[in-house]
Every structure is written in C-alpha cells, then in structure tokens.
Amino acid sequence: MKINPLLVSSIQSAMPKPMADTPISVESHLLHDLGIDSLSMMNLTLALETNFGVSLTTHIEALAKCQTVAALSTLIDNVTT
Amino acid sequence: MIRELSFGELRMHLLHHMGGGTTQGALNQRIFGHIDIDKFRQVLGKVIELNAPLQYVIRKEQGRYGFFYGDKHFNVDDFLIINEKSNSPETWDKKLVFENESLLDSASQLWRISIDTYPSGYAFWDITLVMHHALMDAAGSEYLLGEIFNGLYANQSGEPLHRQNDMTSMETNALTKCEWDQFAQIQSSVADHVTGLKLMHHLCSAPLLLRRNCVQFFKLGKSETKQLSLFAADKDVSVNSLISALLLNAVSQHSPSRDQFALYSAISMRTFCPDVPDKGLGCYLNVMPTFHTIKLNNLEGICDLAKDHKVQTQKAFLEVGRWVPTTYNTKHVEQMIKGATESNQFKNDVGFTYAETDDTERNYRVLHKYVIARRNIGNVALILHGLKENGEIFFTLTHVEPIQSKEWAFAVKQTFMEELDSLCSA
C-alpha cells in the first residue's frame, strides 16, 4: 500500500520534534511509533484539512479510532472521494 | 505604546482588571540545595535585560489598552522579594496563597518573584513566581524560571541565556482566524449548548466580592505516575484525558442529582501559531468546553469517559477552540467580560489544566511544583491544575466558597485520589 505524500507531510507536520526523523510506514502506530497524542492529533487534523481541502469536524469519531497510518489513509480516501 | 493588546491578552487583562485579579497566577517551586542570593540577583538582572516583555506594563490610552515599558523596568529589586530564614518551610502553601492574593498593579509591573530561604539544616529553598496572565501560560512561566535556573547553575550546564525582544500576538499568527461576528456566533452556540444541558445551578449565588478561592495541594508519586502512564497507553488515551475522566467521575459521585457536566479545558495555541516559539513569554491559551454524561462510576466507566474526552476535545477544538477573532474592538471584549463579572450564578462547572515539563537532564532538583490561579468569576467553579515534573504530578484543586463547601471539595479530592490509586494498581 502506497501512502499519499500529502498524508505523509500532514503527519510529519504534526509529529513532535524529537520524533521528526522517524520513518513513516503504513503499519506505523500514530501514538506509539510516531508520538501523535491527543494534542498533536489536533495539529494533524488541521494539517489534513488544509492539505486535502476538506472539513473533518463531522469525522472526529472515526478519526479518533484511527490507530495506524493505514487506518488514517483509508479514512482520508473515504472522505475525499 | 509598544503595541496594542491582542484579543487573548485583552481578555486576560480585562478579567484581571474587572474581576479583582481573576487571571493572576502564581507558581511555587521548592529547589534542593542552597541558593546564592547575590548570584540570583545578578542572573535575574540579566534575564530582565534580555527579555523585553519582562519590562512591560499595561496601560490604557485613548480607549486602547497596550503594552508600555514600565518606569522601573531594569531594577531587579522592584521585582524581587527575599525572605531570608524568616519562615517555617511547612507554610509554603499559605505563602503561595498569600502571594496570589496580593494583586499585581498592572500599570506598574506584570510579575514578581519571592525567594524564601530556611535556616541551616533545611537543604532546600523556595521560589514563588506571580504573573499577570497576559505574560504567562504554562510555557511562559516555565521559560522564565528555566532561564533563571540556567543562569544560576550556568557553571554546570553552560547553556546560554535566551533573548526575547517582543511577544508576537496570537491572532497575527494563528492558523485559524475568524471575524468577530463568527466568533460571537460560536460562543453563542456554546452558551446555548450549556443551557440545553439543564445543569442545576449551584446551591448559592454570591456577589463577586464575597467569593473566596480555597485550595488543596496533593501529589502523585513517581511509581504511581508511571503506572498511570502505562495504563493510559494501554487504553490508547492520553494521561490528560484519563485525569479529566477521573475528575469528572469524582465530581459526579458527589453530585447525585446530576449526570451531565461541562468541563472547561485550557489548550495551548502555541503549536497552532507557526511563528510563536514553543517556549517563551506570552499567553497563547484558549479555553474550550466539552460536555460529558457520566454513565458508570467504575473502572470501565472511567476508561470510556477518557476515550469520550479524547473525541470531544478534538471536536471542541475544531468547532470552538481553534478560532481566534481578528476583527474586534475593546468594547466587544469589555461587554463580554462585563457579563461575566456581573453574573452571580455559576451554571457550570469543572475546569482542568495539565502541563508536562521537559524530561531533559537538569542541574537542579525540583522537590515540588504547585500552581494556583484565582477563579472567582467566569464559568468554572472547581478547577484542577496538574503539573508533571520529574516523574511526579503535582495537583492543585481550587474551589470557590461559598458557592461550593469545603466538605464537598474535600470529598471530591478524596474520591479522585482513591480512584487514581485503584487505577494505578489495576
């Protein structure tokens, strides 16, 4: 599974600075591998809205359930198509 | 005038000005070892010199509130109080409350520090920082104390002091700005939501001048904090959400006629303002409510509540918390604050702030670290501040008498700690 570069840059912009060089793969766990906690998840949501030009306000429950990059990728695909 | 106050700063200042120091905050740290007072004075002078915002005061000119340089902006002794060997170390809590009750005159100075040293035999000293909220959020106070400690222990760390020439405003930098009308509409929707919850009013209303802030200090030790973090990770929630759920659960258990609560959380907007540094003087806070229904008073219920808190927080941030108004005038904000100061009914409810310090190695040891703020107006009647430092979490629980009784607040704290203990051993 190939990750959309816009998704990668959105995730990178939200990752805490000490994790900045961590490689991102589809299997990466957002919290445990990439350090995206509830605060940086807000950052990620803003980045996704900006980069994909969508509103995610009505998808927060689904977004909160995404634990991996793969799950997030699927959600964004669903929202944008 | 250096610059006009931004919306966030103006809101904080008017709350302070109209509400009798409502947004003043104070922080007390107990530091291991002995202090060299002369060196401290020297370092503080350097830190003031390097950080222009420490020299600011707030004044109103021609209807506009702004930052100005104060008359005494370079004199260390105007900002520093030294109490040498004069107090008992057991009374630090009373000292912190006293310092916070001694209101800053914002036209004259926006912060001050007091140092308490103790007779030989006590291997620690106390520092208490009092700040106007226009200069301070968690990162702001952390920055100032960090700079002082860097200078004080410079021989060991060698880290140079930083310079801050100004404070950029939140609305200049925020990623999500809005017009005043949109902001007012969002705030109005939140108020409607609160009304829709049909929350019970608290048992008594009290004029502003009769309200007293009362506090309890307590802490969570290193091993319990570690257990709590592991438990949170296992449940895929943040420590912040877990503690919020524990607080709501404790309040719920002592509010038998209610099952719905509003929780007001402070969020730092620094990360959403690209040109605002992670650490530095200034206040980049926003407060947003989340709404919660308590279903089960057990471990499973608390975990569900923590997960719900995570989702609700995210949602509240997108709908409410992220919006920073840019087209406002002083009258708009004065009207908003006047409504709060004239209100003598608390419709709700509970507040929570949580901040973690860096885990970087330090050359000094913090034995305790407690924060306090005046909360006698606004829509929060009970607030819990949690500060994580060196693997421990230091809590301050503030309630407002006579709106809430001492017995009630004590019972809430007891339940909170009991649930926390049982969760740490789960």
Interface residues (C-beta under 8 A of the other chain):
Chain A: L31 H32 D37 S38 L39 S40 M41 M42 N43 T45 L46 T50 L56 T57 I60 E61 L63 A64 Q67
Chain B: L175 T176 A233 D236 V237 S238 N240 S241 I267 S268 T271 F272 K307 K310 V311 T313 Q314 K315 F317 L318 E319 R322
